[in-house]
């Protein structure tokens, strides 16, 4: 891959600027993710009085992955319910 296939998106997370290299079609998603992370980190800093950028980042990452895993589990349960309904419908 040549470097011309990538662009640099500059994001700001809790007052620090980061250059993020990504494909041009991913730029909007990178910016949205950075805004989400920034909000999570700011909320944690205000609610828990967490000190240190690294501690904020770890706490935010744990919150985000916990939310993600809960969503994945919810989807799995929904799929299982739908599969059971399909099985019942096909057996009739």
N, C-alpha and C positions, 0 to 999 in steps of 0.2 A: 504494500500500500504506500502510495506517495503521501507526503505531508499535505499536499494540496487538497486532499479529500477531507481534511479536518479544518475546523475553525476553533477559535478560542473565544469562549464566553466568559465574561468577567462578572462574577457574582459577589454579593456582599452578605456575609453571615455574621451576625452579632458584631457589627462594625469592623470586621476584617474582610479585605478583598482577596478573592481567589481567582486565578485564571484557570479555567477548566477547558481542556481540549476535548472536542467531540465532533461528530459528523454534523454538518449543517442542519440536517433534518431532525437532529436530536436537541438542538439549541433551546427550543421552547420548553421541552421536557426538563432539561438541566436547570433552566431558570425557574421553572415551577417547583422542582425539587428543592432548589436552594431557598426559595421563599418559604416552603413548608418547613425545612430544617431551621431556618432563621426564626420562624414563629415558635416552633417547638422549644428551641433553646432559650428564647426570650421568656416564654411562659414558665419554663423550669427555673430560670434565674430569678424571676419575680416571686414564684410560689414557694420555692424551697431554699432560696438564698444560697444556691450552689456557687462556689467560688472556683474560678479557673476555667479557661476555655476548654481544656481537655475534659474536665469533669462534666461540663455542660454538654459537650459533644457525645460523651459516652451515655449520659442520662437520656439525651434526646434519641440516640440510636436505639437504646433499649426500649423506650416508649414506642418508637415507630415500628420496630420489629414485633413488639408485643401486639400492637394494633393489627399489623399485617397477619401474624399467625392466628389471631382470633378470627380475622376475616376469612382466612383459608379454611379454618376448621368449620366455620359457619357454612361456607360453600360446600365442603365435603358432606356435611350433614344434610344440606339441601339436596345434593346429588343423590345421596342414599335414599332420601324420602321419595324423590322422583323415580328412582330405579324401582323401588318397592311398588309404587303406583303403576308403573309400566308392567311389572311382573304380574300384578293382579289383573290389569286390563288384558294382557295377553293370555292369561290362563282362563279367562271367561269364555 
